[in-house]
């Protein structure tokens, strides 16, 4: 067992950097007749592990997933093949990030650190094949479960058993999924996603919080050369989260896909498919014990004054962000705004309003009035802004800024804002955990 980590704040995941987290995964695709009867199926089983990639900004943990073993088999109502290992998948991997997560101070090196925060689900070294496409599909399922875990534990309406809420950061979001063939792409657009906190349970010897989500009638359009598929996807997920660490323990999804396949001659063929996907933590992997920090709030005047100054700088950054997006082409601006909402949890106007509310609460506290009470909610917003800025450090270089001088200026501004957000989060954590040693809250730059 590893050393006990510092108590986690409400809405944060604790990721032990000393543990290589191991998971199992399975995916079954049932192809259905128009009457709903399976006429063939494909099944994958796999093991994979998750490791931390060096440093990232506070609360944003870059991670890599690597496949240890992947096996597959096929069948129909009368016959089935023996499982066959896909040796080409062994050692292959992809990168992602865990938001609102703590992995210890040694893994927080500031914006532009040694491990860029990227989401890269691709296997460029593997040949074009249906098998690689299925591996890509399961990889995206892994990313989806991990992201959903974060959204569930950071949604205020789901903190109590029986709570219901919309997962606003995912609802309406969309992604373009690449296949092994560069000419094949899929566009998936989430509809309204609702969630419920069902209760508590146990998995792999750990106490868990159990959630259920559903999303009906999502857009799922696929294009592969001259063939197009237009369809709808509906899915239901039951997910268990470790109540102490906030990390993923188990997720199970059932997805129904109803679509029409349109050939090059305009002919149409109905397609119906059922996917069942499961991902679960290895029982032999015991996370370090942690506890949720007490909700006491300090009224330290010096900390409050520093927090006010830093919050004013963040408000100025949001004003700049609104102005800078106005210079982007319409399509790219829409994409950037969707990314902002997915990561931060609200649009730019909503973020500005919340930062204004935080500033008012901190000023009230500095004046001796009651005010700074909802710190966990403000932390979630600021952590989202920090994550978005770190992602933008990489994205602006590749996509958004046309010349070197502008790239350097934008990177420097985002880096400065990241420093301010990091310092502000440290102040809020010290206000929220007054018993924590003051040395952990560094001097304001």
C-alpha positions as CSV (number, residue, x, y, z in Angstrom):
1,X,0.0,0.0,0.0
2,X,1.3,3.5,-0.8
3,X,1.5,6.4,1.6
4,X,-1.7,8.1,2.7
5,X,-2.4,11.1,0.5
6,X,-3.6,14.5,1.7
7,X,-7.4,14.6,2.3
8,X,-9.2,15.5,-0.9
9,X,-11.4,18.5,-1.4
10,X,-15.0,18.0,-2.4
11,X,-15.3,17.3,-6.1
12,X,-11.7,16.3,-6.6
13,X,-10.3,13.0,-7.7
14,X,-7.1,11.8,-6.0
15,X,-4.7,9.9,-8.3
16,X,-1.8,8.2,-6.6
17,X,1.3,8.8,-8.9
18,X,2.9,5.7,-7.4
19,X,0.2,3.4,-8.6
20,X,-0.1,2.1,-12.2
21,X,-3.9,1.8,-12.3
22,X,-5.0,-1.4,-14.0
23,X,-8.4,-1.9,-15.6
24,X,-10.3,-4.6,-17.5
25,X,-12.6,-3.8,-20.4
26,X,-15.1,-5.6,-22.6
27,X,-17.2,-4.6,-25.6
28,X,-19.9,-6.7,-27.4
29,X,-21.5,-5.6,-30.6
30,X,-24.8,-7.3,-31.5
31,X,-26.1,-6.8,-35.0
32,X,-29.9,-6.9,-35.0
33,X,-32.6,-7.7,-37.5
34,X,-35.4,-5.1,-38.0
35,X,-37.3,-7.2,-35.4
36,X,-34.5,-6.8,-32.9
37,X,-33.1,-10.4,-33.1
38,X,-29.3,-10.7,-33.1
39,X,-28.0,-12.4,-36.2
40,X,-24.2,-12.0,-35.5
41,X,-22.0,-10.5,-32.9
42,X,-18.5,-9.5,-32.1
43,X,-16.9,-9.5,-28.7
44,X,-13.6,-8.0,-27.3
45,X,-12.0,-8.4,-23.9
46,X,-9.0,-6.5,-22.8
47,X,-6.7,-5.4,-20.0
48,X,-5.0,-2.0,-19.9
49,X,-3.3,0.3,-17.5
50,X,-3.2,4.0,-16.8
51,X,-0.1,6.0,-15.9
52,X,0.6,9.6,-15.1
53,X,2.7,11.5,-17.7
54,X,5.1,13.7,-15.7
55,X,3.8,17.1,-14.7
56,X,0.7,19.1,-15.5
57,X,-1.0,22.1,-14.1
58,X,-2.7,21.7,-10.7
59,X,-5.9,19.7,-11.0
60,X,-5.2,18.6,-14.6
61,X,-3.4,15.3,-14.7
62,X,-2.0,14.1,-18.1
63,X,-2.4,10.3,-18.4
64,X,-1.5,7.5,-20.9
65,X,-3.5,4.3,-21.3
66,X,-1.7,1.2,-22.7
67,X,-3.2,-2.1,-23.8
68,X,-1.7,-5.1,-22.2
69,X,-3.8,-7.8,-23.9
70,X,-6.7,-7.6,-26.3
71,X,-8.7,-10.7,-27.5
72,X,-11.6,-11.0,-29.8
73,X,-14.1,-13.5,-31.1
74,X,-17.2,-13.6,-33.3
75,X,-20.3,-15.6,-33.6
76,X,-23.9,-16.0,-34.6
77,X,-26.9,-17.7,-32.9
78,X,-25.5,-21.1,-33.8
79,X,-21.7,-20.9,-33.8
80,X,-18.8,-18.9,-32.2
81,X,-15.1,-18.7,-32.7
82,X,-12.5,-19.2,-30.0
83,X,-11.0,-16.0,-28.5
84,X,-8.0,-14.9,-30.5
85,X,-5.4,-12.4,-29.1
86,X,-4.8,-9.3,-31.2
87,X,-1.0,-9.2,-30.7
88,X,-0.8,-6.0,-32.8
89,X,-2.6,-4.1,-29.9
90,X,-0.1,-5.2,-27.2
91,X,1.8,-2.1,-26.0
92,X,-0.3,0.3,-28.1
93,X,-1.7,3.3,-26.3
94,X,-3.4,6.7,-26.3
95,X,-3.3,9.9,-24.2
96,X,-5.9,11.8,-22.3
97,X,-6.3,13.9,-19.2
98,X,-8.1,13.7,-15.9
99,X,-9.7,17.0,-14.8
100,X,-10.4,18.2,-11.2
101,X,-7.7,15.7,-10.1
102,X,-4.9,15.8,-7.6
103,X,-1.7,13.8,-8.1
104,X,0.6,15.5,-5.6
105,X,2.6,18.7,-5.8
106,X,5.4,17.0,-7.7
107,X,3.1,16.6,-10.7
108,X,2.0,20.2,-10.9
109,X,4.7,22.2,-12.8
110,X,2.7,25.0,-14.2
111,X,1.4,25.9,-17.7
112,X,3.6,24.7,-20.6
113,X,5.1,22.0,-18.4
114,X,7.0,18.9,-19.6
115,X,3.8,16.9,-20.4
116,X,1.4,18.7,-22.7
117,X,-2.3,18.2,-21.9
118,X,-3.6,16.5,-25.0
119,X,-6.4,14.1,-26.0
120,X,-5.0,11.8,-28.7
121,X,-6.9,8.7,-29.5
122,X,-5.2,7.3,-32.6
123,X,-3.0,4.5,-33.7
124,X,-1.0,5.9,-36.7
125,X,1.5,3.0,-36.6
126,X,-1.2,0.4,-37.2
127,X,-2.6,-0.5,-40.6
128,X,-6.1,0.3,-41.8
129,X,-8.4,-2.5,-40.7
130,X,-11.8,-3.1,-39.1
131,X,-10.0,-4.6,-36.1
132,X,-8.1,-1.3,-35.5
133,X,-11.4,0.6,-35.8
134,X,-12.9,-1.6,-33.1
135,X,-9.8,-0.9,-30.9
136,X,-10.4,2.8,-31.5
137,X,-14.1,2.5,-30.5
138,X,-13.2,0.8,-27.2
139,X,-10.5,3.5,-26.6
140,X,-13.1,6.2,-26.9
141,X,-15.3,4.3,-24.5
142,X,-12.5,4.3,-21.9
143,X,-12.1,8.1,-22.3
144,X,-15.9,8.6,-22.1
145,X,-16.1,6.6,-18.8
146,X,-13.2,8.5,-17.3
147,X,-14.6,11.9,-18.3
148,X,-18.1,11.0,-17.1
149,X,-16.6,10.0,-13.7
150,X,-15.3,13.5,-13.3
151,X,-18.5,15.2,-14.4
152,X,-20.6,13.1,-11.9
153,X,-18.5,13.9,-8.8
154,X,-18.3,17.6,-9.7
155,X,-22.0,18.2,-10.3
156,X,-23.5,19.8,-7.2
157,X,-26.9,18.3,-7.7
158,X,-25.6,14.8,-7.5
159,X,-23.8,15.1,-4.1
160,X,-26.6,13.5,-2.2
161,X,-28.2,10.1,-2.8
162,X,-31.4,10.6,-4.8
163,X,-30.1,13.8,-6.4
164,X,-30.9,14.3,-10.1
165,X,-29.2,16.7,-12.5
166,X,-28.3,17.4,-16.1
167,X,-24.6,16.9,-17.0
168,X,-24.5,20.3,-18.6
169,X,-20.8,20.2,-19.6
170,X,-21.5,17.1,-21.8
171,X,-25.0,17.8,-23.1
172,X,-24.9,19.1,-26.6
173,X,-21.1,18.5,-27.0
174,X,-19.9,16.8,-30.1
175,X,-16.8,15.2,-31.5
176,X,-15.4,14.0,-34.8
177,X,-14.0,10.5,-34.4
178,X,-11.3,9.3,-36.7
179,X,-10.9,5.8,-37.9
180,X,-7.9,3.9,-39.2
181,X,-8.8,4.9,-42.8
182,X,-8.2,8.7,-43.1
183,X,-11.2,8.8,-45.4
184,X,-13.6,7.5,-42.7
185,X,-14.9,9.8,-40.0
186,X,-17.9,9.8,-37.6
187,X,-19.6,12.8,-36.0
188,X,-21.2,12.1,-32.7
189,X,-23.3,14.8,-31.0
190,X,-24.6,14.3,-27.5
191,X,-28.2,15.1,-26.7
192,X,-29.5,16.0,-23.2
193,X,-27.7,13.9,-20.6
194,X,-29.5,13.3,-17.3
195,X,-27.9,11.7,-14.2
196,X,-29.1,10.4,-10.8
197,X,-27.1,9.4,-7.7
198,X,-28.6,6.0,-6.9
199,X,-26.9,5.2,-3.6
200,X,-23.8,3.5,-2.2
201,X,-22.3,0.1,-2.9
202,X,-19.0,-1.8,-2.9
203,X,-16.6,-2.8,-5.7
204,X,-13.2,-4.4,-5.5
205,X,-13.3,-4.0,-1.8
206,X,-13.9,-0.3,-2.0
207,X,-17.0,1.7,-0.9
208,X,-18.5,3.3,-3.9
209,X,-21.1,5.9,-4.9
210,X,-23.4,4.6,-7.6
211,X,-24.7,6.8,-10.5
212,X,-26.8,6.3,-13.5
213,X,-27.0,8.4,-16.6
214,X,-29.0,8.3,-19.9
215,X,-28.8,10.2,-23.2
216,X,-31.4,9.6,-25.9
217,X,-31.3,10.3,-29.6
218,X,-27.7,11.5,-30.1
219,X,-26.6,12.2,-33.7
220,X,-24.3,9.6,-35.1
221,X,-23.3,10.1,-38.7
222,X,-20.5,8.1,-40.4
223,X,-18.8,8.7,-43.8
224,X,-16.5,6.2,-45.4
225,X,-15.6,7.0,-49.0
226,X,-18.8,7.0,-51.0
227,X,-20.8,5.2,-48.3
228,X,-22.7,7.2,-45.6
229,X,-24.5,6.2,-42.5
230,X,-27.0,8.5,-40.8
231,X,-28.3,7.5,-37.5
232,X,-29.2,8.0,-33.8
233,X,-27.6,6.6,-30.7
234,X,-29.2,6.2,-27.2
235,X,-27.1,5.0,-24.3
236,X,-27.5,4.3,-20.6
237,X,-24.5,4.1,-18.2
238,X,-24.2,2.8,-14.6
239,X,-21.0,4.0,-13.0
240,X,-19.4,3.4,-9.6
241,X,-16.9,5.9,-8.1
242,X,-14.6,5.3,-5.1
243,X,-16.2,7.4,-2.3
244,X,-12.7,8.2,-0.8
245,X,-10.6,9.0,-3.9
246,X,-13.3,9.9,-6.4
247,X,-11.6,7.6,-9.0
248,X,-13.4,5.2,-11.4
249,X,-14.2,1.7,-10.1
250,X,-16.6,0.3,-12.6
251,X,-18.8,1.5,-15.6
252,X,-21.3,-0.4,-17.7
253,X,-23.0,1.0,-20.8
254,X,-25.7,-0.2,-23.1
255,X,-26.0,1.7,-26.4
256,X,-28.6,1.3,-29.1
257,X,-27.9,2.5,-32.6
258,X,-30.6,2.9,-35.3
259,X,-29.3,4.1,-38.6
260,X,-29.6,4.0,-42.4
261,X,-26.7,3.0,-44.6
262,X,-26.7,4.9,-47.9
263,X,-24.7,3.5,-50.7
264,X,-23.0,5.3,-53.7
265,X,-26.1,4.5,-55.8
266,X,-28.4,6.1,-53.2
267,X,-29.8,2.7,-52.0
268,X,-30.7,2.6,-48.4
269,X,-30.2,-0.3,-45.9
270,X,-31.5,-0.1,-42.3
271,X,-28.9,-0.8,-39.6
272,X,-29.6,-1.7,-36.0
273,X,-26.9,-2.5,-33.5
274,X,-26.6,-2.9,-29.7
275,X,-23.4,-2.3,-27.9
276,X,-22.6,-3.4,-24.3
277,X,-19.4,-2.0,-22.8
278,X,-17.9,-2.5,-19.4
279,X,-14.7,-1.2,-17.7
280,X,-13.7,-2.0,-14.2
281,X,-10.7,-1.6,-11.9
282,X,-8.4,-4.5,-11.1
283,X,-9.3,-5.9,-7.7
284,X,-5.6,-6.2,-6.7
285,X,-5.1,-2.5,-7.2
286,X,-5.7,-0.9,-3.8
287,X,-5.6,2.9,-3.8
288,X,-4.1,4.8,-0.9
289,X,-6.6,5.7,1.8
290,X,-7.8,9.3,1.8
291,X,-10.6,11.3,3.3
292,X,-12.7,14.3,2.2
293,X,-11.5,17.6,3.8
294,X,-13.7,19.4,6.3
295,X,-15.8,22.2,4.9
296,X,-14.6,24.8,7.4
297,X,-13.8,28.2,5.9
298,X,-11.2,30.6,7.2
299,X,-11.5,34.4,7.3
300,X,-7.8,35.2,7.2
301,X,-7.7,38.9,6.0
302,X,-4.4,38.6,4.3
303,X,-5.5,35.5,2.3
304,X,-8.8,37.2,1.4
305,X,-7.0,40.3,0.2
306,X,-4.6,38.2,-2.0
307,X,-7.6,36.2,-3.4
308,X,-9.4,39.5,-4.3
309,X,-6.4,40.7,-6.3
310,X,-6.0,37.4,-8.1
311,X,-9.8,37.2,-8.9
312,X,-9.7,40.7,-10.4
313,X,-6.9,39.5,-12.8
314,X,-9.0,36.4,-13.7
315,X,-12.0,38.7,-14.5
316,X,-9.7,40.7,-16.8
317,X,-8.6,37.5,-18.5
318,X,-12.2,36.5,-19.2
319,X,-12.8,39.9,-20.8
320,X,-9.8,39.3,-23.1
321,X,-11.0,35.8,-23.9
322,X,-14.4,37.1,-25.0
323,X,-12.7,39.7,-27.2
324,X,-10.2,37.2,-28.7
325,X,-12.9,34.7,-29.7
326,X,-14.6,37.5,-31.7
327,X,-11.6,37.5,-34.1
328,X,-12.0,33.8,-35.0
329,X,-13.8,32.4,-38.0
330,X,-17.4,31.5,-37.2
331,X,-16.9,27.7,-37.3
332,X,-13.7,27.8,-35.3
333,X,-15.3,30.1,-32.7
334,X,-18.2,27.7,-32.3
335,X,-15.7,24.9,-31.7
336,X,-13.7,26.9,-29.2
337,X,-16.9,27.9,-27.3
338,X,-18.1,24.3,-27.2
339,X,-14.7,23.3,-25.8
340,X,-14.8,26.1,-23.2
341,X,-18.3,25.0,-22.1
342,X,-17.3,21.3,-21.9
343,X,-14.2,21.9,-19.8
344,X,-15.3,24.9,-17.7
345,X,-18.9,23.9,-17.2
346,X,-20.5,27.1,-18.5
347,X,-20.2,29.6,-21.3
348,X,-18.1,32.7,-21.2
349,X,-20.9,34.9,-19.9
350,X,-21.7,32.4,-17.2
351,X,-18.0,32.2,-16.2
352,X,-17.8,36.0,-16.0
353,X,-20.9,36.1,-13.8
354,X,-19.5,33.4,-11.4
355,X,-16.1,35.1,-11.2
356,X,-18.0,38.3,-10.4
357,X,-19.9,36.5,-7.6
358,X,-16.7,35.1,-6.2
359,X,-15.1,38.5,-6.2
360,X,-18.1,40.0,-4.4
361,X,-18.0,37.2,-1.8
362,X,-14.3,37.6,-1.2
363,X,-14.6,41.4,-0.9
364,X,-17.4,40.9,1.6
365,X,-15.2,38.5,3.6
366,X,-12.3,40.9,3.5
367,X,-14.7,43.6,4.9
368,X,-15.7,41.3,7.8
369,X,-19.1,40.3,6.2
370,X,-20.2,36.7,5.6
371,X,-19.7,35.8,2.0
372,X,-17.1,33.2,0.9
373,X,-19.2,30.1,1.6
374,X,-19.6,28.2,-1.7
375,X,-15.9,27.7,-2.3
376,X,-16.2,24.2,-3.8
377,X,-18.4,25.5,-6.6
378,X,-16.0,28.4,-7.4
379,X,-13.0,26.0,-7.3
380,X,-14.7,23.8,-9.9
381,X,-15.0,26.8,-12.2
382,X,-11.5,28.0,-11.7
383,X,-10.1,24.5,-12.2
384,X,-12.0,24.4,-15.5
385,X,-10.5,27.7,-16.6
386,X,-7.1,26.4,-15.7
387,X,-7.6,23.2,-17.7
388,X,-9.0,25.1,-20.7
389,X,-6.0,27.5,-20.7
390,X,-3.6,24.5,-20.6
391,X,-5.4,22.8,-23.5
392,X,-5.3,26.1,-25.4
393,X,-1.5,26.4,-24.9
394,X,-1.2,23.4,-27.1
395,X,-4.2,24.1,-29.4
396,X,-3.4,27.7,-30.2
397,X,0.0,26.7,-31.5
398,X,-1.4,24.1,-34.0
399,X,-4.7,25.6,-34.9
400,X,-5.7,29.1,-33.8
401,X,-2.8,31.6,-34.1
402,X,-1.4,32.2,-37.6
403,X,2.0,33.9,-36.9
404,X,4.9,33.4,-34.5
405,X,4.7,36.7,-32.8
406,X,1.0,36.2,-32.0
407,X,1.7,32.6,-30.8
408,X,4.3,33.8,-28.4
409,X,2.1,36.6,-27.1
410,X,-0.9,34.3,-26.7
411,X,1.2,31.6,-25.0
412,X,2.7,34.1,-22.6
413,X,-0.8,35.5,-21.7
414,X,-2.2,32.0,-21.1
415,X,0.8,31.2,-19.0
416,X,0.4,34.3,-16.9
417,X,-3.3,33.6,-16.4
418,X,-2.4,30.0,-15.5
419,X,-0.1,31.3,-12.8
420,X,-2.8,33.5,-11.4
421,X,-5.4,30.7,-11.4
422,X,-2.9,28.4,-9.7
423,X,-2.2,31.0,-7.0
424,X,-5.9,31.8,-6.6
425,X,-6.8,28.1,-6.2
426,X,-4.0,27.8,-3.5
427,X,-5.6,30.7,-1.6
428,X,-9.1,29.3,-1.8
429,X,-7.9,25.9,-0.6
430,X,-6.1,27.6,2.3
431,X,-9.3,29.4,3.1
432,X,-11.3,26.2,2.8
433,X,-8.8,24.2,4.9
434,X,-7.5,26.6,7.5
435,X,-5.7,23.8,9.4
436,X,-3.5,23.2,6.4
437,X,0.1,24.6,7.0
438,X,0.4,28.1,5.7
439,X,3.7,27.2,4.0
440,X,1.7,25.3,1.4
441,X,0.3,28.5,0.1
442,X,3.2,30.3,-1.6
443,X,3.6,34.0,-1.7
444,X,1.6,35.8,-4.4
445,X,3.6,36.7,-7.5
